[in-house]
Amino acid sequence: MDRYKFTEASLKKAVKFLQNKSGKAPVWVTKFKDDLVVKGGKIFYKERQVVPREKVNDVLRTELYKKNGDIPSGRDSAFHILKQRYIGCSRRAVMEFIRAQKPLGEV
């Protein structure tokens, strides 16, 4: 499941397919349909939320800057915790997000 690329359009098609069993579903939905669940308009795969490419930075921002958050600012340690909660956040996306942030001394 981690090797697939998710977009907002494909997630909309997937939600429509999983709820109504109608329409054409992306390949990953037909392959993993037994493990996919729709909760509140979001798709979960084995209790991990599927995040589209367009929303990865938003998820990273909320998780890294959350008050009393448990995600460290290092790339590998942050990715290890994020991969247990989300699908679609790559290690490269985590590194690009961390590089784009200002150092805490400047803030």
Secondary structure, 3 states (H helix, E strand, C coil): CCCCCCCHHHHHHHHHHHHHCCCCCCHHHHHCCCCEEEECCEEEECCEEECCHHHHHHHHHHHHCCCCCCCCCCHHHHHHHHCCCEECCCHHHHHHHHHHCCCCCCC
